[in-house]
Amino acid sequence: MSQSKTRPKGLASRLHHASLLKQLGPGLITGAADDDPSGIATYSQGGAQFGFNLLWTMLLTFPLMVAIQMVSALIGRVTGKGLAKNMAEIMPRQVVGLLVALLFVANTINIGADLAAMGEAAKLVTGLNQHAFTIFFAFLSLGLQLFLPYRRYARFLTVLTFSLFAYVAIIFLLPLDWKAIGAGLIGLHADLTESAATTIVAIFGTTISPYLFFWQSAQEVEEVDQHPDEKPLLKDPAEGPAAISRIRLDTMAGMLASNLIALAIMIATAATLHAHGVTNINTAADAATALEPIAGRFAFALFSVGIIGTGLLAVPVLAGSTAYAVGDAWNWRTGLDRMPWQATGFYAVIGAAVLLGLGIDYSGLDPIKALYWSAVLNGLVAVPMMAALMMVAGSKKKMGAFRVGWVLGGLGWLSTAVMAAAAAAMIYVSLT
């Protein structure tokens, strides 16, 4: 009798689940990093100001996120090169350099806002000095990226994704109007006022962000480099079916987790803050503070701990994606699997992004205004970047037999069109 027939069902089930979990990595981390503290603030504002009426935005963005992140991952896995390097091969280097420079600025501002939110959340929980916590989190994140080997670091980031489920736990502590939630999910009472339009644009901007494209693509390249038996699909097409299946599962799981967490945040703040007339949220810590007298100390603590956990996950992704983009654009040696002295330029960009972000905490700049303009910049930069990566993905010369088909390609171009519309709306809102 064969081994598969004699294996106990319970063991077979555990092995199957273990096999599935092994397929989760770059996509799951990317999706989780999307719900960073600045994203939490945006989703909290959406729920606090408009109740359940903007929940439909998460259903709309899900297929668009899946498409564009799958395209990003496929480019890395097929070509064995990061996005910026691929873009530089189809666009003038000066244009790519400008886009990467704008990405650096936007990501650095985002890092600063996230570090400040983490410090504020830690202060809320412990009562200790906020700036000391901000410095601690900055150097903890930087140290992990500099000195922890890639495989262990990737596992650490994967574990951090579970911190997001603090927001799912919160909604189980609250009495919820499921009929109103259902109406919000299908847009039955969609709010399309000018103020709602601003929030919708912000939600799109924080959900589909350029740094996510660079990170997931680069991590696919890292995964290949870490396994000597694997090669870019252009060099070993036989690996294609298994690799594409894994990317599809990993990306869908990551983006589903991202959007479910965003929904949980919006539902929790709608059911508590909006229901009690609290409609103005500037930071994630503001949301946690406002939640305590309404939902209780435990819900407040969960929300605050979630901010710290997601920040620890998002800051290295923001800094790392910046370094991959800069390094690939200028043909530097890149990779978190290398030690700092083996890729000095790459790690110098990571250090500069984190330390400049930390400097924002002491600069006197209004972090909310800085974050707003960062979102505007991200929205503008995303459009040409998405167009460029779709051109790469549809090129037979670049992708060979693995160029995207009409379904994935159509969804990718639709995502680009939606972001172009969001960018136009951002400009309109900024000028009026």
Contacts in CASP RR format, 6 or more apart in sequence:
PFRMAT RR
TARGET T0000
AUTHOR 0000-0000-0000
METHOD contacts of the structure
MODEL  1
MSQSKTRPKGLASRLHHASLLKQLGPGLITGAADDDPSGIATYSQGGAQF
GFNLLWTMLLTFPLMVAIQMVSALIGRVTGKGLAKNMAEIMPRQVVGLLV
ALLFVANTINIGADLAAMGEAAKLVTGLNQHAFTIFFAFLSLGLQLFLPY
RRYARFLTVLTFSLFAYVAIIFLLPLDWKAIGAGLIGLHADLTESAATTI
VAIFGTTISPYLFFWQSAQEVEEVDQHPDEKPLLKDPAEGPAAISRIRLD
TMAGMLASNLIALAIMIATAATLHAHGVTNINTAADAATALEPIAGRFAF
ALFSVGIIGTGLLAVPVLAGSTAYAVGDAWNWRTGLDRMPWQATGFYAVI
GAAVLLGLGIDYSGLDPIKALYWSAVLNGLVAVPMMAALMMVAGSKKKMG
AFRVGWVLGGLGWLSTAVMAAAAAAMIYVSLT
4 12 0 8 1.000
20 249 0 8 1.000
23 246 0 8 1.000
23 249 0 8 1.000
23 250 0 8 1.000
24 158 0 8 1.000
24 249 0 8 1.000
24 250 0 8 1.000
24 253 0 8 1.000
24 254 0 8 1.000
25 154 0 8 1.000
25 158 0 8 1.000
25 219 0 8 1.000
25 250 0 8 1.000
26 73 0 8 1.000
26 215 0 8 1.000
26 216 0 8 1.000
26 219 0 8 1.000
26 220 0 8 1.000
26 223 0 8 1.000
26 250 0 8 1.000
27 69 0 8 1.000
27 73 0 8 1.000
27 216 0 8 1.000
27 219 0 8 1.000
27 250 0 8 1.000
27 251 0 8 1.000
27 253 0 8 1.000
27 254 0 8 1.000
27 255 0 8 1.000
28 158 0 8 1.000
28 161 0 8 1.000
28 250 0 8 1.000
28 253 0 8 1.000
28 254 0 8 1.000
28 257 0 8 1.000
29 154 0 8 1.000
29 157 0 8 1.000
29 158 0 8 1.000
29 161 0 8 1.000
29 215 0 8 1.000
29 219 0 8 1.000
29 313 0 8 1.000
29 317 0 8 1.000
30 69 0 8 1.000
30 212 0 8 1.000
30 215 0 8 1.000
30 216 0 8 1.000
30 219 0 8 1.000
30 251 0 8 1.000
30 254 0 8 1.000
30 317 0 8 1.000
31 65 0 8 1.000
31 69 0 8 1.000
31 212 0 8 1.000
31 254 0 8 1.000
31 255 0 8 1.000
31 257 0 8 1.000
31 258 0 8 1.000
32 160 0 8 1.000
32 161 0 8 1.000
32 164 0 8 1.000
32 254 0 8 1.000
32 257 0 8 1.000
32 258 0 8 1.000
32 261 0 8 1.000
32 310 0 8 1.000
32 313 0 8 1.000
33 212 0 8 1.000
33 215 0 8 1.000
33 310 0 8 1.000
33 313 0 8 1.000
33 314 0 8 1.000
33 317 0 8 1.000
33 318 0 8 1.000
34 65 0 8 1.000
34 206 0 8 1.000
34 207 0 8 1.000
34 209 0 8 1.000
34 212 0 8 1.000
34 258 0 8 1.000
35 43 0 8 1.000
35 164 0 8 1.000
35 258 0 8 1.000
35 261 0 8 1.000
35 262 0 8 1.000
35 265 0 8 1.000
35 310 0 8 1.000
35 314 0 8 1.000
36 110 0 8 1.000
36 114 0 8 1.000
36 310 0 8 1.000
36 311 0 8 1.000
36 313 0 8 1.000
36 314 0 8 1.000
36 315 0 8 1.000
36 318 0 8 1.000
37 113 0 8 1.000
37 114 0 8 1.000
37 117 0 8 1.000
37 118 0 8 1.000
37 121 0 8 1.000
37 283 0 8 1.000
37 284 0 8 1.000
37 307 0 8 1.000
37 310 0 8 1.000
37 311 0 8 1.000
37 314 0 8 1.000
38 110 0 8 1.000
38 113 0 8 1.000
38 114 0 8 1.000
38 117 0 8 1.000
38 206 0 8 1.000
38 284 0 8 1.000
38 371 0 8 1.000
38 374 0 8 1.000
39 206 0 8 1.000
39 262 0 8 1.000
39 284 0 8 1.000
40 117 0 8 1.000
40 265 0 8 1.000
40 284 0 8 1.000
40 287 0 8 1.000
40 307 0 8 1.000
40 310 0 8 1.000
41 117 0 8 1.000
41 281 0 8 1.000
41 282 0 8 1.000
41 283 0 8 1.000
41 284 0 8 1.000
41 286 0 8 1.000
41 287 0 8 1.000
41 371 0 8 1.000
42 199 0 8 1.000
42 202 0 8 1.000
42 203 0 8 1.000
42 206 0 8 1.000
43 203 0 8 1.000
43 206 0 8 1.000
43 262 0 8 1.000
43 265 0 8 1.000
43 266 0 8 1.000
43 269 0 8 1.000
44 265 0 8 1.000
44 266 0 8 1.000
44 269 0 8 1.000
44 273 0 8 1.000
44 281 0 8 1.000
44 284 0 8 1.000
44 286 0 8 1.000
44 287 0 8 1.000
45 199 0 8 1.000
45 202 0 8 1.000
45 280 0 8 1.000
45 281 0 8 1.000
45 282 0 8 1.000
46 54 0 8 1.000
46 199 0 8 1.000
46 203 0 8 1.000
46 266 0 8 1.000
46 269 0 8 1.000
46 270 0 8 1.000
46 281 0 8 1.000
47 54 0 8 1.000
47 265 0 8 1.000
47 266 0 8 1.000
47 267 0 8 1.000
47 269 0 8 1.000
47 270 0 8 1.000
47 273 0 8 1.000
47 274 0 8 1.000
48 269 0 8 1.000
48 270 0 8 1.000
48 273 0 8 1.000
48 274 0 8 1.000
48 278 0 8 1.000
48 279 0 8 1.000
48 280 0 8 1.000
48 281 0 8 1.000
48 287 0 8 1.000
48 290 0 8 1.000
49 195 0 8 1.000
49 199 0 8 1.000
49 274 0 8 1.000
49 279 0 8 1.000
49 280 0 8 1.000
49 281 0 8 1.000
50 191 0 8 1.000
50 196 0 8 1.000
50 199 0 8 1.000
50 270 0 8 1.000
50 274 0 8 1.000
51 266 0 8 1.000
51 269 0 8 1.000
51 270 0 8 1.000
51 274 0 8 1.000
51 275 0 8 1.000
52 177 0 8 1.000
52 180 0 8 1.000
52 181 0 8 1.000
52 182 0 8 1.000
52 183 0 8 1.000
52 184 0 8 1.000
52 266 0 8 1.000
52 267 0 8 1.000
52 270 0 8 1.000
53 184 0 8 1.000
53 187 0 8 1.000
53 189 0 8 1.000
53 190 0 8 1.000
53 191 0 8 1.000
53 196 0 8 1.000
54 184 0 8 1.000
54 190 0 8 1.000
54 191 0 8 1.000
54 196 0 8 1.000
54 199 0 8 1.000
54 200 0 8 1.000
54 203 0 8 1.000
54 266 0 8 1.000
55 181 0 8 1.000
55 182 0 8 1.000
55 184 0 8 1.000
55 185 0 8 1.000
55 187 0 8 1.000
55 263 0 8 1.000
55 266 0 8 1.000
55 267 0 8 1.000
56 184 0 8 1.000
56 185 0 8 1.000
56 186 0 8 1.000
56 187 0 8 1.000
56 190 0 8 1.000
57 200 0 8 1.000
57 203 0 8 1.000
57 204 0 8 1.000
57 207 0 8 1.000
58 207 0 8 1.000
58 259 0 8 1.000
58 262 0 8 1.000
58 263 0 8 1.000
58 266 0 8 1.000
59 185 0 8 1.000
59 186 0 8 1.000
59 259 0 8 1.000
61 203 0 8 1.000
61 204 0 8 1.000
61 207 0 8 1.000
61 208 0 8 1.000
61 259 0 8 1.000
62 255 0 8 1.000
62 256 0 8 1.000
62 259 0 8 1.000
63 411 0 8 1.000
64 208 0 8 1.000
64 411 0 8 1.000
64 412 0 8 1.000
64 414 0 8 1.000
64 415 0 8 1.000
64 418 0 8 1.000
65 207 0 8 1.000
65 208 0 8 1.000
65 255 0 8 1.000
65 258 0 8 1.000
65 259 0 8 1.000
65 415 0 8 1.000
66 251 0 8 1.000
66 252 0 8 1.000
66 255 0 8 1.000
66 411 0 8 1.000
67 408 0 8 1.000
67 409 0 8 1.000
67 410 0 8 1.000
67 411 0 8 1.000
67 412 0 8 1.000
67 414 0 8 1.000
67 415 0 8 1.000
68 208 0 8 1.000
68 213 0 8 1.000
68 386 0 8 1.000
68 389 0 8 1.000
68 411 0 8 1.000
68 412 0 8 1.000
68 415 0 8 1.000
68 416 0 8 1.000
69 212 0 8 1.000
69 213 0 8 1.000
69 216 0 8 1.000
69 251 0 8 1.000
69 255 0 8 1.000
70 247 0 8 1.000
70 248 0 8 1.000
70 251 0 8 1.000
70 408 0 8 1.000
71 389 0 8 1.000
71 390 0 8 1.000
71 393 0 8 1.000
71 404 0 8 1.000
71 408 0 8 1.000
71 409 0 8 1.000
71 412 0 8 1.000
72 83 0 8 1.000
72 212 0 8 1.000
72 213 0 8 1.000
72 214 0 8 1.000
72 216 0 8 1.000
72 217 0 8 1.000
72 389 0 8 1.000
73 216 0 8 1.000
73 217 0 8 1.000
73 220 0 8 1.000
73 247 0 8 1.000
73 250 0 8 1.000
73 251 0 8 1.000
74 220 0 8 1.000
74 244 0 8 1.000
74 247 0 8 1.000
74 393 0 8 1.000
74 399 0 8 1.000
74 402 0 8 1.000
74 404 0 8 1.000
75 81 0 8 1.000
75 82 0 8 1.000
75 83 0 8 1.000
75 86 0 8 1.000
75 217 0 8 1.000
75 389 0 8 1.000
75 392 0 8 1.000
75 393 0 8 1.000
75 398 0 8 1.000
75 399 0 8 1.000
76 82 0 8 1.000
76 83 0 8 1.000
76 86 0 8 1.000
76 217 0 8 1.000
76 218 0 8 1.000
76 220 0 8 1.000
76 221 0 8 1.000
76 232 0 8 1.000
77 220 0 8 1.000
77 221 0 8 1.000
77 223 0 8 1.000
77 224 0 8 1.000
77 232 0 8 1.000
77 233 0 8 1.000
77 243 0 8 1.000
77 244 0 8 1.000
77 247 0 8 1.000
78 232 0 8 1.000
78 233 0 8 1.000
78 234 0 8 1.000
78 399 0 8 1.000
78 400 0 8 1.000
78 402 0 8 1.000
79 86 0 8 1.000
79 232 0 8 1.000
79 234 0 8 1.000
79 398 0 8 1.000
79 399 0 8 1.000
80 220 0 8 1.000
80 221 0 8 1.000
80 224 0 8 1.000
80 232 0 8 1.000
80 234 0 8 1.000
81 221 0 8 1.000
81 232 0 8 1.000
81 328 0 8 1.000
82 214 0 8 1.000
82 217 0 8 1.000
82 218 0 8 1.000
82 221 0 8 1.000
82 324 0 8 1.000
82 328 0 8 1.000
83 213 0 8 1.000
83 214 0 8 1.000
83 217 0 8 1.000
83 218 0 8 1.000
83 324 0 8 1.000
83 325 0 8 1.000
83 328 0 8 1.000
83 385 0 8 1.000
83 389 0 8 1.000
83 392 0 8 1.000
84 96 0 8 1.000
84 100 0 8 1.000
84 214 0 8 1.000
84 324 0 8 1.000
84 325 0 8 1.000
84 326 0 8 1.000
84 327 0 8 1.000
84 328 0 8 1.000
84 329 0 8 1.000
85 328 0 8 1.000
85 329 0 8 1.000
85 331 0 8 1.000
86 389 0 8 1.000
86 392 0 8 1.000
86 398 0 8 1.000
87 96 0 8 1.000
87 99 0 8 1.000
87 329 0 8 1.000
87 385 0 8 1.000
87 388 0 8 1.000
87 389 0 8 1.000
87 392 0 8 1.000
88 96 0 8 1.000
88 328 0 8 1.000
88 329 0 8 1.000
89 398 0 8 1.000
90 388 0 8 1.000
90 391 0 8 1.000
90 392 0 8 1.000
90 395 0 8 1.000
90 398 0 8 1.000
91 388 0 8 1.000
93 329 0 8 1.000
95 384 0 8 1.000
96 329 0 8 1.000
97 329 0 8 1.000
99 381 0 8 1.000
99 384 0 8 1.000
99 385 0 8 1.000
100 325 0 8 1.000
100 326 0 8 1.000
100 329 0 8 1.000
102 377 0 8 1.000
102 380 0 8 1.000
102 381 0 8 1.000
103 210 0 8 1.000
103 211 0 8 1.000
103 214 0 8 1.000
103 321 0 8 1.000
103 322 0 8 1.000
103 325 0 8 1.000
103 381 0 8 1.000
103 385 0 8 1.000
104 322 0 8 1.000
104 325 0 8 1.000
104 326 0 8 1.000
104 349 0 8 1.000
104 353 0 8 1.000
105 374 0 8 1.000
105 377 0 8 1.000
106 210 0 8 1.000
106 211 0 8 1.000
106 374 0 8 1.000
106 377 0 8 1.000
106 378 0 8 1.000
106 381 0 8 1.000
107 211 0 8 1.000
107 318 0 8 1.000
107 319 0 8 1.000
107 321 0 8 1.000
107 322 0 8 1.000
107 353 0 8 1.000
108 322 0 8 1.000
108 352 0 8 1.000
108 353 0 8 1.000
108 356 0 8 1.000
108 357 0 8 1.000
108 360 0 8 1.000
109 357 0 8 1.000
109 360 0 8 1.000
109 370 0 8 1.000
109 371 0 8 1.000
109 373 0 8 1.000
109 374 0 8 1.000
109 377 0 8 1.000
110 211 0 8 1.000
110 318 0 8 1.000
110 371 0 8 1.000
110 374 0 8 1.000
110 378 0 8 1.000
111 315 0 8 1.000
111 318 0 8 1.000
111 319 0 8 1.000
111 353 0 8 1.000
111 354 0 8 1.000
111 356 0 8 1.000
111 357 0 8 1.000
111 358 0 8 1.000
112 357 0 8 1.000
112 358 0 8 1.000
112 359 0 8 1.000
112 360 0 8 1.000
112 361 0 8 1.000
112 367 0 8 1.000
112 370 0 8 1.000
113 360 0 8 1.000
113 367 0 8 1.000
113 370 0 8 1.000
113 371 0 8 1.000
113 374 0 8 1.000
114 311 0 8 1.000
114 314 0 8 1.000
114 315 0 8 1.000
114 318 0 8 1.000
115 134 0 8 1.000
115 137 0 8 1.000
115 138 0 8 1.000
115 311 0 8 1.000
115 315 0 8 1.000
115 357 0 8 1.000
115 358 0 8 1.000
115 360 0 8 1.000
115 361 0 8 1.000
116 134 0 8 1.000
116 283 0 8 1.000
116 360 0 8 1.000
116 361 0 8 1.000
116 367 0 8 1.000
117 283 0 8 1.000
117 284 0 8 1.000
117 285 0 8 1.000
117 307 0 8 1.000
117 311 0 8 1.000
118 133 0 8 1.000
118 134 0 8 1.000
118 137 0 8 1.000
118 307 0 8 1.000
118 308 0 8 1.000
118 309 0 8 1.000
118 311 0 8 1.000
118 312 0 8 1.000
119 130 0 8 1.000
119 131 0 8 1.000
119 133 0 8 1.000
119 134 0 8 1.000
119 137 0 8 1.000
119 308 0 8 1.000
120 130 0 8 1.000
120 283 0 8 1.000
120 285 0 8 1.000
121 284 0 8 1.000
121 285 0 8 1.000
121 288 0 8 1.000
121 304 0 8 1.000
121 305 0 8 1.000
121 306 0 8 1.000
121 307 0 8 1.000
121 308 0 8 1.000
122 128 0 8 1.000
122 130 0 8 1.000
122 133 0 8 1.000
122 137 0 8 1.000
122 304 0 8 1.000
122 308 0 8 1.000
123 129 0 8 1.000
123 130 0 8 1.000
123 133 0 8 1.000
124 285 0 8 1.000
124 288 0 8 1.000
124 289 0 8 1.000
124 300 0 8 1.000
124 304 0 8 1.000
125 301 0 8 1.000
125 304 0 8 1.000
125 305 0 8 1.000
126 133 0 8 1.000
131 361 0 8 1.000
131 362 0 8 1.000
134 358 0 8 1.000
134 361 0 8 1.000
135 358 0 8 1.000
137 308 0 8 1.000
137 311 0 8 1.000
137 312 0 8 1.000
137 315 0 8 1.000
138 315 0 8 1.000
138 354 0 8 1.000
138 355 0 8 1.000
138 357 0 8 1.000
138 358 0 8 1.000
140 312 0 8 1.000
141 312 0 8 1.000
141 315 0 8 1.000
141 316 0 8 1.000
141 319 0 8 1.000
141 354 0 8 1.000
142 319 0 8 1.000
142 350 0 8 1.000
142 351 0 8 1.000
142 354 0 8 1.000
142 355 0 8 1.000
144 153 0 8 1.000
144 156 0 8 1.000
144 316 0 8 1.000
145 153 0 8 1.000
145 316 0 8 1.000
145 319 0 8 1.000
145 320 0 8 1.000
145 336 0 8 1.000
145 347 0 8 1.000
145 350 0 8 1.000
146 340 0 8 1.000
146 347 0 8 1.000
146 350 0 8 1.000
147 339 0 8 1.000
147 340 0 8 1.000
148 156 0 8 1.000
149 337 0 8 1.000
150 222 0 8 1.000
150 226 0 8 1.000
150 335 0 8 1.000
150 336 0 8 1.000
150 337 0 8 1.000
151 226 0 8 1.000
151 337 0 8 1.000
153 336 0 8 1.000
154 219 0 8 1.000
154 222 0 8 1.000
157 313 0 8 1.000
157 316 0 8 1.000
157 317 0 8 1.000
160 309 0 8 1.000
160 310 0 8 1.000
160 312 0 8 1.000
160 313 0 8 1.000
161 257 0 8 1.000
161 313 0 8 1.000
163 305 0 8 1.000
163 306 0 8 1.000
163 308 0 8 1.000
163 309 0 8 1.000
163 310 0 8 1.000
163 312 0 8 1.000
163 313 0 8 1.000
164 257 0 8 1.000
164 261 0 8 1.000
164 306 0 8 1.000
164 310 0 8 1.000
165 261 0 8 1.000
166 302 0 8 1.000
166 303 0 8 1.000
166 305 0 8 1.000
166 306 0 8 1.000
167 261 0 8 1.000
167 264 0 8 1.000
167 265 0 8 1.000
167 268 0 8 1.000
167 302 0 8 1.000
167 303 0 8 1.000
167 306 0 8 1.000
168 260 0 8 1.000
168 261 0 8 1.000
168 264 0 8 1.000
169 302 0 8 1.000
170 264 0 8 1.000
170 268 0 8 1.000
170 295 0 8 1.000
170 299 0 8 1.000
170 302 0 8 1.000
170 303 0 8 1.000
171 264 0 8 1.000
171 267 0 8 1.000
171 268 0 8 1.000
171 271 0 8 1.000
173 295 0 8 1.000
173 298 0 8 1.000
173 299 0 8 1.000
174 268 0 8 1.000
174 271 0 8 1.000
174 272 0 8 1.000
174 295 0 8 1.000
174 299 0 8 1.000
175 271 0 8 1.000
176 267 0 8 1.000
176 271 0 8 1.000
177 271 0 8 1.000
181 267 0 8 1.000
182 188 0 8 1.000
183 189 0 8 1.000
184 190 0 8 1.000
194 429 0 8 1.000
197 425 0 8 1.000
197 429 0 8 1.000
198 429 0 8 1.000
200 425 0 8 1.000
201 422 0 8 1.000
201 425 0 8 1.000
201 426 0 8 1.000
201 429 0 8 1.000
202 375 0 8 1.000
204 418 0 8 1.000
204 419 0 8 1.000
204 422 0 8 1.000
205 375 0 8 1.000
205 378 0 8 1.000
205 379 0 8 1.000
205 382 0 8 1.000
205 419 0 8 1.000
205 422 0 8 1.000
206 375 0 8 1.000
207 258 0 8 1.000
207 259 0 8 1.000
207 262 0 8 1.000
208 382 0 8 1.000
208 415 0 8 1.000
208 418 0 8 1.000
208 419 0 8 1.000
209 378 0 8 1.000
209 382 0 8 1.000
210 378 0 8 1.000
210 379 0 8 1.000
210 381 0 8 1.000
210 382 0 8 1.000
210 385 0 8 1.000
211 317 0 8 1.000
211 318 0 8 1.000
211 321 0 8 1.000
211 322 0 8 1.000
211 378 0 8 1.000
212 317 0 8 1.000
212 321 0 8 1.000
213 321 0 8 1.000
213 385 0 8 1.000
213 386 0 8 1.000
213 389 0 8 1.000
214 321 0 8 1.000
214 322 0 8 1.000
214 324 0 8 1.000
214 325 0 8 1.000
215 317 0 8 1.000
215 320 0 8 1.000
215 321 0 8 1.000
215 324 0 8 1.000
216 251 0 8 1.000
217 324 0 8 1.000
218 320 0 8 1.000
218 321 0 8 1.000
218 324 0 8 1.000
218 328 0 8 1.000
218 334 0 8 1.000
218 335 0 8 1.000
220 247 0 8 1.000
222 335 0 8 1.000
222 336 0 8 1.000
222 337 0 8 1.000
223 230 0 8 1.000
224 230 0 8 1.000
224 231 0 8 1.000
224 232 0 8 1.000
225 335 0 8 1.000
225 337 0 8 1.000
226 337 0 8 1.000
230 236 0 8 1.000
230 239 0 8 1.000
231 239 0 8 1.000
233 239 0 8 1.000
233 240 0 8 1.000
233 243 0 8 1.000
233 402 0 8 1.000
234 399 0 8 1.000
234 400 0 8 1.000
234 402 0 8 1.000
237 401 0 8 1.000
237 402 0 8 1.000
240 402 0 8 1.000
244 402 0 8 1.000
268 291 0 8 1.000
268 295 0 8 1.000
268 299 0 8 1.000
268 303 0 8 1.000
269 281 0 8 1.000
269 287 0 8 1.000
269 291 0 8 1.000
272 278 0 8 1.000
272 290 0 8 1.000
272 291 0 8 1.000
272 294 0 8 1.000
272 295 0 8 1.000
272 299 0 8 1.000
273 279 0 8 1.000
273 281 0 8 1.000
273 287 0 8 1.000
273 290 0 8 1.000
273 291 0 8 1.000
273 294 0 8 1.000
276 294 0 8 1.000
278 290 0 8 1.000
278 294 0 8 1.000
281 287 0 8 1.000
281 290 0 8 1.000
282 368 0 8 1.000
283 367 0 8 1.000
283 368 0 8 1.000
284 303 0 8 1.000
284 307 0 8 1.000
285 304 0 8 1.000
285 307 0 8 1.000
287 303 0 8 1.000
288 300 0 8 1.000
288 303 0 8 1.000
288 304 0 8 1.000
288 307 0 8 1.000
289 300 0 8 1.000
291 299 0 8 1.000
291 300 0 8 1.000
291 303 0 8 1.000
292 299 0 8 1.000
292 300 0 8 1.000
315 354 0 8 1.000
318 353 0 8 1.000
319 349 0 8 1.000
319 350 0 8 1.000
319 351 0 8 1.000
319 353 0 8 1.000
319 354 0 8 1.000
320 336 0 8 1.000
320 349 0 8 1.000
320 350 0 8 1.000
320 353 0 8 1.000
322 349 0 8 1.000
322 350 0 8 1.000
322 353 0 8 1.000
323 334 0 8 1.000
323 345 0 8 1.000
323 346 0 8 1.000
323 347 0 8 1.000
323 349 0 8 1.000
323 350 0 8 1.000
323 353 0 8 1.000
324 334 0 8 1.000
324 335 0 8 1.000
324 346 0 8 1.000
326 332 0 8 1.000
326 346 0 8 1.000
326 349 0 8 1.000
327 334 0 8 1.000
327 345 0 8 1.000
327 346 0 8 1.000
327 349 0 8 1.000
328 334 0 8 1.000
332 343 0 8 1.000
332 345 0 8 1.000
332 346 0 8 1.000
333 342 0 8 1.000
333 343 0 8 1.000
333 345 0 8 1.000
333 346 0 8 1.000
334 343 0 8 1.000
334 346 0 8 1.000
335 343 0 8 1.000
335 346 0 8 1.000
338 346 0 8 1.000
340 347 0 8 1.000
360 367 0 8 1.000
360 370 0 8 1.000
361 367 0 8 1.000
375 426 0 8 1.000
376 426 0 8 1.000
376 427 0 8 1.000
376 430 0 8 1.000
379 419 0 8 1.000
379 422 0 8 1.000
379 423 0 8 1.000
379 426 0 8 1.000
380 423 0 8 1.000
380 426 0 8 1.000
380 427 0 8 1.000
382 419 0 8 1.000
382 423 0 8 1.000
383 416 0 8 1.000
383 419 0 8 1.000
383 420 0 8 1.000
383 423 0 8 1.000
386 412 0 8 1.000
386 415 0 8 1.000
386 416 0 8 1.000
386 419 0 8 1.000
387 416 0 8 1.000
390 404 0 8 1.000
390 409 0 8 1.000
390 412 0 8 1.000
390 413 0 8 1.000
390 416 0 8 1.000
392 398 0 8 1.000
392 399 0 8 1.000
393 399 0 8 1.000
393 403 0 8 1.000
393 404 0 8 1.000
393 409 0 8 1.000
394 403 0 8 1.000
394 404 0 8 1.000
394 405 0 8 1.000
394 409 0 8 1.000
395 403 0 8 1.000
396 403 0 8 1.000
404 412 0 8 1.000
END
